[in-house]
Amino acid sequence: MDIKQIYNNLKSQLESISFKTESVKDQENKIRESFTDIYGYVKPKTGEPDISKIKSGIMKKAIEFVKTGKNKLEEDLDLMLDYASKIKNGDISKQDIDLLMVLEEELKEDKKDFNEAKKNFSSELDPIEFQALLLVIQEDIQSQKESSGDKPIKMKSNEELLEKVKQIKQIVKN
């Protein structure tokens, strides 16, 4: 199969997915509006139905429960309680649990600090230069990981990606 055939095949599938995604969202919103009518949820200023008050995930689980008789939330809760009992009983190392909690908190703080630094430093450079700097940093970190034996996914530079986009556009448009 050549690149044009692959393009046409994938494009057709993606168009179908896009159309069906819109249809699903429209139908979900219609059902959410029905719930807002039942519960009387309206936006105070406009008087329109306030579908944001109806949680899609929970609504879908309720629909699944009605259709299949399986309560996914209850199954998840049972499994969570089983895991919790194993942790409380000491079947899982307390040190491992404590370390995970500390590492997750440190990661959360590091991400917050990085996003704040990015926000602050982004005004120091023009946007393209700043994006290039971030790519260089990412490539440096990947190189460090590779030299230590890790196998990270090698990312293409923006230039390589843009060149490939041009080539593919030429192929599929002809």
Sequence and secondary structure as in RCSB ss.txt:
>XXXX:A:sequence
MDIKQIYNNLKSQLESISFKTESVKDQENKIRESFTDIYGYVKPKTGEPDISKIKSGIMKKAIEFVKTGKNKLEE
DLDLMLDYASKIKNGDISKQDIDLLMVLEEELKEDKKDFNEAKKNFSSELDPIEFQALLLVIQEDIQSQKESSGD
KPIKMKSNEELLEKVKQIKQIVKN
>XXXX:A:secstr
  HHHHHHHHHHHHHHHHHHHHHHHHHHHHHHHHHHHHHT B TTT  B GGGS HHHHHHHHHHHHH   HHHH
HHHHHHHHHHHHHTTSS HHHHHHHHHHHHHHHHHHHHHHHHHHHHHTTS HHHHHHHHHHHHHHHHHHHHHTT 
       HHHHHHHHHHHHHHHH 
